[in-house]
């Protein structure tokens, strides 16, 4: 299946960061991974004894979804101006090494 079958692509939304009170202090974990979405068309043909019996196109929509990261209570990071921000502002780049 080549790119000609993909009619539209949607980028994954920005990551979601949410508090998980069950995590140990200072712990952060990624519980779901981002995926891009796409509209995909697949043409199928049924051939019996060299004769085309049936032919159609199946259309499928794959929804994009965001990465989900959970963090423990009290997590902070330093902001651009040296101020403290809640962990919900943590950049997604902290997960690239995982």
N, C-alpha and C positions, 0 to 999 in steps of 0.2 A: 504494500500500500504506500503510495507516494504522496507528496504534498498536494497533488491535484485533488485528493479526496478530502483534504481538510479545508473546509470552506470559511472557517472563522476561528480565531484563537483569542482567548481571554486570559490576561495575566492573573496570577493568584493575588488575592487581597493581602494587605499588610498583616503581619503576625498579630495574634491576640495574646495579651499577657493577662493572666488572672491569678489571684491569690489562692493558694492551697494551704490551709492551716495545718494539714497533716504532714507537710514537709518539715525536715529538720531546719533549724536556723541557718541561713546563708545558702540554702539549697535552691537550685533552679533546674527545671527539667523540661524538655520538649516532649509533649504527649501526642502531637499530631504534626504532620509535615505538609507543607504547602504543595499544591498541585495546580498547574495551569488547566484551563478549560478549553474545549474545542468543539466545534460542530464537525462531525465526520460522516461522510457518505461512502458506503461500501456497495459496490455493484456485485451481484451474485448471479450466476448462470448455472442451471441444472441441465446437463447433457446426458442423454441416454442413447446408446448405440449411434453416436455421432450426430444426433439431432438435438437441437435446443428445445427442451421441454418447458422450461420456465426461466424467466429473467426478470429481475427487479433490482431496485436500489433501496438499501436500508439506511435510514438516517438516524444518527445517534447524537445526543447532546451530552457532553461531559462537562459538568459544572466545576468551575474553579473553586478551590477552598483554601483557607488560610492555615498557616502554621499556628499551633496553640502551645504556649509556653506557660508553665506554672511556676510560681515563686513562693518562698516562705515569707512569713510575717517579718516586718522590719527591714526588708532589703531596700537599700538606697544606692544611688549612684550620684556622682558629682555632675552637675549640669555644666553647660558651656560657660556660665558666669561664676562658677564655683559654688552655686547654691545647690541644695539637696533636692532631688526629685524622687518621686515614688518610683518603684520598680516597674510600673506600667510603662515608663518611658525608656526602658532598656532597649538598645538597638538590636535589631534582628541579627546583626553581624556577629554577636557573641555566640551564635549557634553554628557558624560556618565550619568550625573545626570538628563538630560532632559527627 
